[in-house]
Amino acid sequence: MPDNSTSNKRIAKNTIFLYIRMFFVLVVSLFTTRIVLQALGVIDYGIYNVVAGFVSMFAFLNTSMSNGIQRFYNFQMGCNDKGNITKVYNTALQIQALIALILLILLETFGLWYINYQMIIPADRLNAAQWIFQFSVLSLIIIVIQVPYSAAIMAHEKMQFYSYISIIEVIAKLSIAYLLLILKSDKLLIYGVMQFLITLIVFAINLIYAKINFKELKIKLSWDSSYLKPMLSFSSWNILDMFAYMMKGQGTNVLLNAFFGPVVNAARGISAQIMGAIQSFSHNIIIAFKPQLVECYARHNYNRVLHLMYSMSKISYILLLIITVPIALEIDFILHIWLGNIVPEYTVPFSLLVLADMLISSLNTPLSQVVQATGVLKNYQTIRSLIVASIIPISWIALKLNASPLSVFWIAIILTIINQPVSMILLHNVFPYKYSEYIKEVIWPCIYTSVILPVVPIIIHNLVTTPFVRLGLVFISTIISAAFICYFLVFNQSEKNVIISFASKIKKQS
């Protein structure tokens, strides 16, 4: 059985790789968005956002399988059985091929009809939108086929390779953005073609790396149904969850398009970019913790599972808070630096509301990871999915009653708040734990950190008038405040030891 200290150090090492990746990807992605927005203009940027977003709605079928495949890889790794990993791989290939076929049929029938007859797109841009749709479909199919390989990379905790690929991908997208500024032909069409080519290249790199490094990924033409049913059963319940969050994300995007048109979609797209960039802070923690959490559950080391869940919850929430506080305080100035004078209407309030929703929902993800490890998903996914997906009918009623676009985001926040205690109860049914211990270890530390942390940054925001200086001081004060609060009030001794050990290791290597 692996030593907990060694496992903790591996989590810390992987987290460092992921954060180096994230900072680079974050800066480059935000800069890329500014260039793309300038090159395409608000209308074309909104069209790309809603058309590509509509295609990505169908990715919930694939995302559910991606989580399931990684879970089965890690479970068999916890059982130390490479023969069964080969069976998981071959079953995954068969399932992903079927999903690719289903998605292709759905998108080329219903999807094509919706783009042509239901979506609000200026008539002179409909042809370009149709091409964007087709290239987005091809990209999605490639991503589906890539899953057995990318899931194996994540299951083996090859975060360094994952980080390198992400950096290469984001540099390629930045290059495309600059290319758009130079070219004179239809920039929206070129953007769609280039995005597809990047997806194809990333797929090839992932496939080659996985086949070279993981010898158990051997294709066997014989049909082995021993894993087909459990993997499909696991993923079928995950589909509900992914469908619900797809409706919350891209579903509301389509709803906003139907009521307000592509300009509001542009604002929604920018707020989603901010959310995605910041969410990667906590997502990196989930990526680093998840393989060990599943392996510990497979070994029946349930105390370790609880410890990982509590640590994951606190760290992911606080990291989001550290970034959210200065961005919320300086949102006007940040958008001006990022986008220049092209800031679509509603961008500021959309961004603030998605940040609030993201913070609250971050507490839910670690609970879901433990349920994923147990494999008992039926009640948990069904009830949570109903809560999350109810945003669409409720928002539709609100918009029909002439509510503001902001109402959609307020509804999302209310549903996220309701979802947290419900998820705690549902987790308890499949993985018993003490509510009082969870509240003590997670909820209270997050609450008092949320109250104390913004105090100094708010004071600085109100006292300093020079924008660049104020932005820097707000970020620095937030980080320093968080370091003191976490070390003296939030982290337990085990978590402090990990930090001290890893800091010492970095100091020796420097």
C-alpha positions in Angstrom: 0.0 0.0 0.0 1.5 3.4 -0.9 2.7 5.6 1.9 0.3 8.6 2.6 3.3 11.0 2.8 4.5 9.9 -0.6 1.0 10.1 -2.0 0.6 13.6 -0.6 3.9 14.7 -2.1 2.8 13.3 -5.5 -0.5 15.3 -5.2 1.6 18.4 -4.4 4.0 17.8 -7.3 1.2 17.2 -9.8 -0.6 20.3 -8.5 2.5 22.5 -9.1 2.7 21.2 -12.7 -1.0 21.9 -13.2 -0.7 25.4 -11.8 2.3 26.3 -14.0 0.2 25.1 -16.9 -2.8 27.0 -15.7 -1.1 30.4 -15.2 0.4 30.2 -18.7 -2.9 29.0 -20.2 -4.9 31.7 -18.3 -2.8 34.6 -19.4 -2.5 33.5 -23.1 -6.2 32.5 -23.3 -7.4 35.9 -22.0 -5.1 37.7 -24.4 -6.3 35.5 -27.2 -9.9 36.3 -26.5 -9.2 40.0 -26.8 -7.5 39.5 -30.2 -10.3 37.2 -31.5 -13.0 39.6 -30.3 -11.2 42.5 -32.1 -10.7 40.4 -35.3 -14.2 39.0 -35.5 -16.2 41.8 -34.0 -19.0 41.4 -31.5 -21.6 39.9 -33.9 -19.3 37.2 -35.4 -17.8 36.5 -31.9 -21.3 36.0 -30.6 -22.2 33.7 -33.5 -19.2 31.5 -33.0 -19.9 31.3 -29.2 -23.5 30.2 -29.7 -22.9 27.8 -32.7 -19.8 26.1 -31.2 -21.5 26.2 -27.8 -24.6 24.5 -29.3 -22.5 21.7 -30.6 -20.7 21.3 -27.3 -24.1 20.8 -25.7 -24.0 17.3 -27.1 -20.7 16.6 -25.6 -22.4 15.6 -22.3 -22.7 12.0 -23.7 -18.9 12.0 -24.1 -18.0 13.7 -20.9 -20.0 11.2 -18.8 -18.0 8.4 -20.4 -14.7 10.2 -20.0 -15.2 10.4 -16.2 -16.3 6.7 -16.2 -13.3 5.5 -18.1 -10.8 7.3 -15.9 -12.6 5.9 -12.8 -12.4 2.3 -14.1 -8.7 2.8 -15.0 -7.9 4.0 -11.5 -10.1 1.4 -9.8 -8.1 -1.4 -11.6 -4.8 0.4 -10.8 -5.9 0.3 -7.2 -6.5 -3.4 -7.5 -3.1 -3.7 -9.3 -4.6 -5.6 -12.3 -3.1 -4.6 -15.7 -5.0 -7.3 -17.5 -8.3 -5.7 -16.6 -7.0 -2.3 -17.6 -6.6 -3.7 -21.1 -10.2 -4.9 -21.0 -11.3 -1.4 -19.8 -9.4 0.2 -22.7 -11.0 -2.0 -25.4 -14.5 -1.6 -23.9 -13.9 2.2 -23.9 -12.9 2.1 -27.6 -16.1 0.3 -28.5 -18.3 2.6 -26.4 -16.6 5.8 -27.7 -17.1 4.6 -31.4 -20.8 4.2 -30.7 -21.1 7.6 -29.0 -19.3 9.2 -32.0 -21.9 7.6 -34.3 -24.8 8.7 -32.2 -23.5 12.3 -31.9 -22.9 12.5 -35.7 -26.5 11.4 -36.4 -28.0 13.8 -33.8 -26.0 16.8 -34.9 -26.4 16.3 -38.7 -30.2 16.0 -38.3 -31.6 17.9 -35.3 -28.6 20.1 -34.9 -28.5 21.2 -38.5 -32.2 22.0 -38.5 -31.8 24.1 -35.3 -28.9 26.1 -36.8 -30.8 26.8 -40.0 -34.3 27.5 -38.8 -34.3 28.3 -35.0 -31.1 30.1 -34.1 -31.1 33.9 -34.4 -28.2 34.6 -36.9 -28.0 37.5 -39.3 -28.9 36.2 -42.8 -25.6 37.3 -44.4 -23.7 35.2 -41.8 -25.8 32.0 -42.0 -23.4 30.3 -44.5 -20.4 31.0 -42.3 -22.3 29.8 -39.3 -23.1 26.5 -41.1 -19.4 25.9 -41.8 -18.6 26.7 -38.1 -21.2 24.1 -37.2 -19.6 21.4 -39.4 -16.1 22.0 -38.2 -17.3 22.0 -34.6 -19.0 18.6 -35.2 -15.8 17.2 -36.6 -13.9 18.5 -33.6 -16.3 16.9 -31.2 -16.1 13.5 -32.9 -12.3 13.6 -32.6 -12.5 14.5 -28.9 -14.8 11.6 -28.4 -12.3 9.1 -30.0 -9.5 10.7 -27.9 -11.1 9.9 -24.5 -9.6 6.4 -23.9 -6.1 7.9 -24.3 -6.5 11.2 -22.4 -8.3 9.3 -19.6 -5.3 6.9 -19.4 -2.9 9.8 -19.2 -4.9 11.4 -16.3 -5.3 8.1 -14.5 -1.6 7.5 -14.5 -1.1 11.1 -13.1 1.1 12.2 -16.0 0.3 15.8 -15.2 3.6 17.1 -16.7 2.7 15.8 -20.1 -0.9 17.1 -19.8 0.5 20.5 -18.9 2.9 20.6 -21.9 0.1 19.7 -24.3 -2.2 22.4 -22.9 0.6 25.0 -23.3 1.2 23.9 -26.9 -2.6 24.1 -27.6 -3.0 27.5 -26.2 0.0 28.9 -28.1 -1.5 27.5 -31.3 -4.8 29.3 -30.6 -2.9 32.5 -29.9 -1.2 32.2 -33.3 -4.6 31.7 -35.0 -5.8 34.9 -33.3 -2.9 36.9 -34.8 -3.5 35.3 -38.1 -7.1 36.6 -38.1 -5.8 40.1 -37.8 -3.7 39.7 -41.0 -6.1 37.8 -43.3 -8.7 39.6 -45.4 -11.1 36.7 -46.2 -14.0 35.4 -44.0 -12.3 35.4 -40.6 -15.1 33.5 -38.9 -14.8 30.6 -41.3 -11.0 30.6 -41.0 -11.2 30.6 -37.2 -13.5 27.5 -37.3 -11.1 25.6 -39.7 -8.0 26.4 -37.6 -9.7 25.3 -34.3 -10.5 22.0 -35.9 -6.9 21.5 -37.0 -5.6 22.1 -33.5 -8.1 19.5 -32.1 -6.8 17.0 -34.7 -3.1 17.6 -33.8 -3.8 17.4 -30.0 -5.6 14.1 -30.6 -2.6 12.6 -32.5 -0.2 13.7 -29.8 -2.3 12.1 -27.0 -2.7 8.9 -28.9 1.0 8.5 -29.7 2.1 9.2 -26.1 -0.5 6.9 -24.5 0.4 4.0 -26.9 4.1 4.4 -26.3 4.0 4.7 -22.5 1.1 2.5 -21.4 1.7 -1.0 -22.8 -1.5 -2.3 -21.4 -3.4 -0.2 -24.0 -3.5 -3.1 -26.5 -6.3 -3.4 -29.0 -8.0 -6.8 -29.0 -10.5 -7.5 -31.7 -12.5 -10.0 -29.7 -15.6 -8.8 -28.0 -15.4 -8.9 -24.1 -18.7 -7.8 -22.5 -17.5 -8.2 -18.9 -16.9 -4.5 -18.6 -19.5 -3.2 -21.0 -22.5 -3.4 -18.7 -20.8 -1.9 -15.6 -19.2 0.9 -17.6 -22.4 1.8 -19.4 -24.4 1.6 -16.2 -21.9 3.9 -14.4 -21.9 6.3 -17.3 -25.6 6.3 -17.9 -26.2 7.9 -14.5 -23.3 10.3 -15.2 -25.1 11.3 -18.4 -27.9 12.8 -16.3 -25.4 14.9 -14.4 -23.6 16.0 -17.5 -26.9 16.7 -19.3 -28.0 18.9 -16.4 -24.8 21.0 -16.4 -24.9 21.2 -20.1 -28.4 22.7 -19.8 -27.2 25.1 -17.2 -24.2 26.2 -19.4 -24.9 26.0 -23.1 -28.7 25.5 -22.6 -29.0 28.9 -21.0 -26.7 30.3 -23.8 -29.2 29.1 -26.4 -32.1 30.5 -24.3 -30.5 33.9 -24.1 -30.0 33.8 -27.9 -33.7 33.1 -28.4 -34.8 36.1 -26.3 -32.0 38.6 -26.8 -29.8 37.7 -29.9 -26.0 37.3 -30.4 -24.9 40.5 -28.6 -26.0 39.1 -25.3 -24.3 35.8 -26.3 -21.1 37.7 -26.7 -21.4 39.0 -23.1 -22.3 35.5 -21.9 -19.3 34.1 -23.8 -16.9 36.5 -22.2 -18.2 35.8 -18.7 -17.9 32.1 -19.5 -14.3 32.7 -20.4 -13.6 34.3 -17.1 -15.4 31.5 -15.2 -13.5 28.9 -17.2 -10.2 30.5 -16.5 -10.8 30.9 -12.8 -12.5 27.5 -12.4 -9.3 25.9 -13.7 -7.7 26.9 -10.3 -10.0 24.5 -8.4 -10.2 22.0 -11.3 -6.5 21.5 -11.0 -6.9 20.4 -7.4 -9.6 17.9 -8.5 -7.4 16.5 -11.2 -4.5 16.1 -8.8 -6.6 14.4 -6.0 -9.0 12.3 -8.1 -6.8 9.3 -9.1 -5.7 8.7 -5.5 -9.2 9.1 -4.1 -10.5 6.3 -6.4 -7.5 4.1 -5.7 -7.9 4.5 -1.9 -11.6 3.6 -2.2 -10.7 0.5 -4.2 -8.3 -0.5 -1.4 -11.0 0.2 1.3 -8.9 2.9 2.8 -12.0 5.0 3.7 -10.4 7.2 6.3 -8.0 8.4 3.6 -10.9 9.0 1.2 -12.5 11.3 3.8 -9.3 13.1 4.4 -8.8 13.7 0.7 -12.5 14.9 0.3 -12.1 17.4 3.1 -8.8 18.7 1.9 -10.0 18.9 -1.7 -13.1 20.8 -0.7 -11.2 23.5 1.4 -8.3 23.9 -1.0 -10.4 24.2 -4.2 -12.8 26.7 -2.6 -10.1 28.9 -1.1 -8.1 29.0 -4.3 -11.2 30.1 -6.2 -11.8 32.8 -3.5 -8.3 34.1 -3.8 -8.8 34.8 -7.5 -12.4 35.8 -7.2 -12.0 38.6 -4.7 -9.6 40.8 -6.6 -11.3 40.1 -9.9 -14.7 41.1 -8.5 -13.3 44.3 -7.0 -11.4 45.3 -10.1 -13.7 43.8 -12.8 -14.2 47.1 -14.7 -10.5 47.8 -14.9 -9.7 44.2 -15.8 -12.2 44.1 -18.6 -10.9 47.4 -20.0 -7.3 46.0 -20.0 -8.4 42.8 -21.5 -10.9 43.9 -24.1 -10.1 47.5 -24.6 -13.2 49.5 -25.5 -15.1 46.6 -26.9 -17.0 45.4 -23.8 -20.5 44.0 -24.7 -23.4 45.1 -22.6 -24.1 42.9 -19.5 -20.6 41.6 -19.4 -19.8 43.0 -15.9 -23.0 41.8 -14.1 -22.8 38.4 -15.9 -19.2 38.0 -14.8 -19.9 38.8 -11.2 -22.9 36.5 -11.0 -21.1 33.5 -12.6 -18.2 34.0 -10.1 -20.6 33.8 -7.2 -22.3 30.7 -8.6 -18.9 29.1 -9.3 -17.7 29.6 -5.7 -20.7 28.0 -4.2 -20.7 25.1 -6.7 -17.0 24.3 -6.1 -18.0 22.8 -2.7 -20.2 20.3 -4.5 -17.5 18.8 -6.8 -15.5 16.9 -4.1 -18.7 15.2 -2.9 -19.4 14.1 -6.4 -15.9 12.7 -6.8 -16.4 10.4 -3.8 -19.8 9.2 -5.2 -18.0 8.5 -8.5 -15.4 6.4 -6.6 -18.2 4.3 -5.0 -19.9 3.7 -8.3 -23.3 4.0 -6.7 -24.7 6.9 -8.7 -28.4 6.4 -9.4 -30.1 8.4 -6.6 -27.3 11.0 -6.3 -27.2 11.8 -10.0 -30.9 11.7 -10.6 -31.9 14.1 -7.8 -29.1 16.5 -8.3 -29.6 16.6 -12.1 -33.3 17.5 -11.7 -32.3 20.4 -9.4 -29.6 21.7 -11.8 -31.6 21.2 -15.1 -34.6 23.0 -13.6 -32.8 26.2 -14.5 -34.1 26.0 -18.1 -37.9 25.9 -17.4 -37.6 28.4 -14.6 -35.5 30.8 -16.6 -37.8 30.4 -19.7 -40.8 31.4 -17.5 -38.9 34.3 -16.1 -37.8 35.6 -19.5 -41.4 35.1 -20.9 -42.5 37.4 -18.1 -40.0 40.0 -19.5 -37.3 39.5 -16.9 -33.8 40.8 -17.4 -31.1 38.5 -18.8 -29.6 38.7 -15.3 -32.5 36.7 -13.9 -31.0 33.5 -15.5 -27.9 33.9 -13.5 -29.7 34.7 -10.2 -31.8 31.5 -10.7 -28.6 29.5 -11.2 -27.2 30.8 -7.9 -30.4 29.9 -6.0 -30.4 26.4 -7.4 -26.7 25.9 -6.6 -27.3 26.8 -3.0 -30.2 24.3 -2.8 -28.0 21.6 -4.4 -25.3 21.6 -1.7 -27.2 20.3 1.3 -29.1 17.9 -1.0 -25.8 16.5 -2.2 -24.5 16.1 1.3 -27.5 14.0 2.2 -27.3 11.9 -0.9 -23.5 11.2 -0.4 -24.2 10.1 3.2 -26.6 7.4 1.8 -23.7 5.7 -0.2 -20.7 6.7 1.8 -21.5 7.3 5.5 -19.7 10.3 7.2 -20.5 12.7 10.0 -22.4 15.8 8.9 -20.9 17.6 12.0 -17.4 16.7 10.9 -18.0 17.9 7.4 -19.4 21.2 8.6 -16.5 21.6 11.0 -13.8 20.6 8.5 -15.2 22.3 5.4 -18.2 24.6 5.7 -17.1 26.7 8.6 -13.5 27.2 7.4 -14.9 28.3 4.0 -17.4 30.7 5.6 -15.0 32.5 7.9 -12.4 32.7 5.2 -15.0 34.3 2.9 -15.8 36.9 5.6 -12.2 37.7 6.6 -10.3 37.4 3.4 -11.9 40.4 1.5 -11.4 42.9 4.3 -7.9 44.2 3.5 -8.4 44.1 -0.3 -11.7 46.1 0.0 -9.9 48.7 2.1 -7.1 49.0 -0.5 -9.6 49.2 -3.3 -11.4 52.1 -1.7 -8.2 54.0 -0.7 -5.9 53.7 -3.7 -6.9 55.6 -6.8 -4.2 54.7 -9.4 -5.7 51.7 -11.3 -2.6 49.6 -12.0 -1.2 50.1 -8.5 -4.5 49.4 -6.9 -4.9 46.2 -9.0 -1.5 44.9 -8.0 -2.0 45.8 -4.3 -5.4 44.1 -4.2 -4.0 40.9 -5.7 -1.0 40.9 -3.3 -3.0 41.7 -0.2 -5.5 38.9 -1.1 -2.7 36.3 -1.5 -1.0 37.4 1.8 -4.2 37.4 3.7 -5.1 34.0 2.4 -1.8 32.5 3.3 -2.1 33.7 7.0 -5.8 32.6 7.2 -5.2 29.2 5.7 -2.1 28.4 7.7 -3.3 29.5 11.1 -7.1 29.0 10.8 -8.0 26.6 8.0 -5.4 23.8 7.4 -5.0 20.9 9.8 -1.6 19.7 10.9 -1.4 17.0 8.1 -2.1 19.6 5.4 0.5 22.0 7.0 3.1 19.2 6.9 2.5 18.7 3.2 3.0 22.4 2.5 6.2 22.5 4.7 7.6 19.3 3.1 7.0 20.5 -0.4 8.4 24.0 0.3 11.5 22.5 1.7 11.9 20.3 -1.4 11.6 23.3 -3.7 14.2 25.2 -1.5 16.7 22.4 -1.7 16.3 22.2 -5.5 16.7 26.0 -6.0 
